[in-house]
Amino acid sequence: MLSRTRKSAYAIAALTVMLSGAATAQDADITGTVDCIAPAGPGGGWDFTCRSLGQIIGGATDHQVNVQTKNMPGAGGGVGFAHIITKRGDDPKVIAAASTATTARLAQGQFPGMTADMVRWVGAIGADPGIIAVKKDSPYTSLDQLLAALKEDPASVTFAGASAVGGWDHLKILMTAHEAGVKNLNKIKYLSYNNGGSAVTQVIGGHIDALVGVVSSSQGFIESGDLRPLAVLNDKRLAPPLDEIPTSTELGLDVEASNWRGFYMPKGVSDAEYEWWVSTLRQASETDEWRKIMKQNGLVPFERYGKDFDAFVNDQVAKLNQVSREVGLIQE
C-alpha cells in the first residue's frame, strides 16, 4: 500500500502534468492576422479555399483570427509549396490551400526535391466528388459493363474530362480501371477539354463515349436526364436528388476520387500549434456559413483532420504514383 504522503506526491505530480498540458494548449492559441497561401492566381480553386476560410474562421475563434489570402502562383502550386517549406518553416501563422491537384503533382514528382512529408497536413473540409457518366441512350448501363469493355479492349472506350492528359480527371479513370484489374492502362483513350461543361457537351452529343468529371459541372445534365451517371467516385452517396447513384465503394472499388479542399502548414510548428489548427478548422467546417458556401458551390462534406488526413494524403500520393508509373506519366 502507498503511504498517504506518497499518494499526495503522486496527486500533486499528476496535477502538475495536467496544468502543464493546459498551459501548452493555451500557449498555442493563435490570434491576429494569419496568411493563407493560395498557390495560384485569384479566381481559382485554391483562391476560393483560402477566401472561404477567411469567411468562416471568425466564428471558430471568437473573431480573434483574421485570414488574409496571399496569391502565390507558379509551377502548378510548387512555388507556394516551396515557400511554406523554405520561408515559413516553423511559422504557425501561415496555412496553405491544397486539393487533389496537389497530391497528383507530388505523386508525379512535379515539385522537384519536395515531398508530401515536408509539410503537416491539417485537414480537408469539403469536396467536389468525381463522377463517371454516359449519355442517356448509351449502351453502357452500369460501371461494371463499362469496365468489362475496358478489360476486353482498353482502347474501346473514349473518355472526356476537363484536366490535361495526366491531370486529375485523367487519373480518375486510370485509378478506377486499375482498381478493377484493367491491364494496359496506357491504351485507355482520354481527351482533354477546356472545362467540365465542354466535356459534358461532347458526351451528350455522342462524340465521346463517357465523361469523367465532377458532380458540380454535371448535376444539371443528370437531373435533366441527358446524362446517365454510372458511379460517383466516393465512399458516401450524394444528397437527393442524386442519392440513387451508386458509389465506387458500393461497387467494390477502393477509389476515392473527389477533388477535396484542404490545407497544409509548415513542418516545423509545434504539436500544440498544429493541433490548434486541426481543432479550429474542424470547428469552422461545422458552421452554418460553411454549409451554405458548400451548397452554393456544389461541394459535399469531406471531413478528414489531423493524423487521419495525413494518412489519407500519403495513401493518395502512393496510389497516384503507382498509376502514373504504369501508364508512363513518370519516366524511370
N, C-alpha and C positions, 0 to 999 in steps of 0.2 A: 504493500500500500504506500502511496505517496504521502509524505507529510503535508500538513496544512501550509507550511512555509513554501515547500516546493510547488504545490498546487498553485499558490498565489503567484509564484515566479513564472510558471507556465502561462497563467492567465494574463499577466502583465505583458509577457513576450508576445502572446497572440494578439493582444490589443494593439501593441506597438506595430506589428506587421500590418494589421488592418488599417491603422491610421496612416501608415507609410504608403499603402496602396491608394488610399483616398487622396493623399497629398499628391501622389504621382498623377492620378487622373485629373485632379484639379489643375496641376501644372500644365497638363496637356491641353487645357481649354484654349481654343484659338479664337481670337477676336480681331475686329478691324477689317481691313481690305485684304482679300486674297486674290491671287491671279488664277484664272482658268485658261490654260493654253489650248487654243483651237488650232491644231496644226494644219490649217488650210485657210483660204480667204473667207471673207464674210459671205453668208448666204448658204453655205454648205451644211452637211450633216453634223460635223464636229462643231461648227459655229453655233448651230441650233442647240446642241447638247450643252455647251458652256452657258449660253444665254438662258436656257431653261433652268439650269442650276441656279443662276442668279435670281430667277423669279421665285424659286421655291425654298431656298436655303434660309431665308429670313425667319420663316415660321418654325424652323427646326432649331434655331439658335437664339431665339428671343430677340431677333433683329440685331444681334451682336456682330454678325459677319456680313460683309458686303463683297460680292463677287464681281470682279471686272474681267471681261473677256479680252484676251490678247491673241490676235490672229498671228500665226507664225507659219505661213505656207512654205512648201518646199519639199521635194523628194517624197511625195506621197505620204507625208506625215513624219518623215525621217528627221527633218530639221527640228520639229517640236520635240520628238523623242530624244534627240541628242542634247537639246537644250536642258531638258529635265535632268539628264544624266551628268552632263559636264558643267552646267552653270548653276544648277539649283539642287545639287546632290543630297543636301540634308535640310532643305527648306520646307517646313511644314505648312507654309502659307502659299503653296502652289499646288495645283492639281491640273491634270491634262485630260482632254476628251479622247475617247477611243471608241472603236467599233470593230466589227468583224474584219473590216478592211485592214485594221492594224495588225490583227493576228495573221491574216493572209500574207501580208508583206513581211512580217517577221518570219513566217514559215518558209518563205521563198528566198530569205536572205537579202531582201531589198533594202534593209537598213545595215549597210556594211559595218561589221565589227560590233554590232549591238544585238542583244538577245532579250527575250521576254523576262529573264530573271534579273535584269539590271534595273528594274523599277519594282514598285509594290502596287499590286492590282487591288483597287479599293472596292469597286462594286459596279454592277450593271443595274439599271433601273427601268428599262423598257426595251422593246424590240419591235422591228417590222418583220414578221415571220416570212420565211421563204415559202414558195408555193410552186407546184408543178401543175400545169393545166393544158387543156387542148380545146379546140373549137367544139361547138355544141354537137356537131354531127361527125366527129372524129371516130375512126374505127376503134380507137383505144378508149375503153370504158372504165378501166382501172389502172392503177400504177403497176400492178402485177403483170398485166398484159403488155404495157409499155416496156417494162424491164425484161420480160421474156423475149420481146423483139430485139432488144439490145444484146441479150445473151446469144441469140442466134446469129445476129449480124450487128455489131456496134455502130456501123455506118448507116443503118436502115432508118434511123430517126434523126431529124434535124431539129435543134433547139434554138430558140431565140432568147436573148437576155439583154440587159442594159449595161453590163460591165464589159470591159475589154476582154479579149482572149486571155485566160489565165487569171482573170479577176473573180470577184465573189460569185456572180451569177453562174459563170462557167464552172467554178469549183463546186457549186451546189449539186449540179447534175453529176459531176465526176465523183463526189463523195457518195451520193445516193447509189450510183451504179457500182462503185467499189464495194460498198456495204452489201449490195445484193449479189456480188460474185461475178459481175460482168468482167470479161477479160478484154485486153487490148483497148484500154480506156482512151488511148491517144487517137483512136479511129472515130470516136464519137464526134459528130458534127455540131458545131456551135457557131452561131452568127451573132455579132455584137451590134447593137443599135444605140442611138444617142440617149434614149431614155426608156423607161418602162412602158410608156404609152405607145411608143413606136413599135416596140417588140410585141405588145398585145395586138396591135393592128395587123401585123404580119401574120400572126397565128389565126386571128379571126378571119382574115381574108383568104386563108388556105394556102398561103405561100410558104409557111413554116409549119412543121408538124406539131411542135409543143413549145410551151412557154415555161421558162424557169425564171421566176422573178420574185416579187414581194406582194404581200396582200394589199398594201396601200394603193398600188397602181393598177390592181386587177379587180378589186372588190366590186366596183360598179358594173363591170362586164360580167362578173359572176352572177350578181343579183339580177341583171337583165336577161341572163340565160345565154349570152353569146359565148361565154367561156364555160367549159366543164372542168372543175377542179378535180384532180386525181388525188392530191395529198397536200397537206400543209406540213412543212418540214420542221416539226415542233413536237414537244412531248405532251402538250396540252391542246385540247380543242379550242377553236376560236369562239368568241361570243356570238349569239344569234345576230343576224340570220345566217351566219356561216358555220354554225356549230355541227352541221352534218358532214363536213369534210373530214375524212379520216386523217389521223396523224401518222407520221412516219414511224413513230414508236409503236402504235397500234398495228401497223403493217409489218412489224418485226424488224425494222431497220433502225439501228442506233445512229441516227443522223439528226443533229440539231443545227439547222441552217438558217437561223434568224439573223438579221442584221441588228445586233444588240447595240445599245447606247450605254457607255460606261466611262470609267475614269481610272487613271493610274497616278501615282505620285512618286517622289524621289525615294530611292532605296535606303538612303541614309537617315531617314527620320526615325524617331524612337518608336517603340511598340505602342506607347501610350498615345502618341500623336497619330499614329496610323489607326489605332482603334477609335480615336475621336472622330476621324473622318469616316470610318466604316459605320459607326453608330449614327453620325449626323446625316450621312447620305441615306441610310435606311429610314430615318425619321422623315427626311424631306420627301422621299418617294411615297410615303404613306399619306401625304396631304391631298386634300380635295383639289388643290390647284394643279398638282402634277397629274392627277387623274383626268382633269379637264384638258390639259395640254396633250396628253396621250390621245384622247379621243379626237381632238381637233386635228391631230397629225397622223392618224391611222396606226398608232402604236398599240401594243398589247403589253400587259405586265410581264416582266422578265427580271426577276429579282434574285441576284446572287451577290453575296457580300463576303469580304474578308478572305479567309482561307478557302472557302467554297469557290469563290470567284477565281482566286489564284489557281486552284486546281483545274477549274474549267478552262481557263485561258491556256494553260500549259498543255492540256489534253487536246484542245482545238489546234494549237500550233503543231503538235506532233502529227495529228491526223492530216492536216493540210500539207505538211511537209511530205508525208508519205505519198499522198495522192499526186502532188506536184512532181515528185520524182518519177512516179510510174508513168506519167504522161509526157515526161520530158521537159517540163517547165523549169526544172532545176537541172543544170548540167553538172555531171560529176567531174 
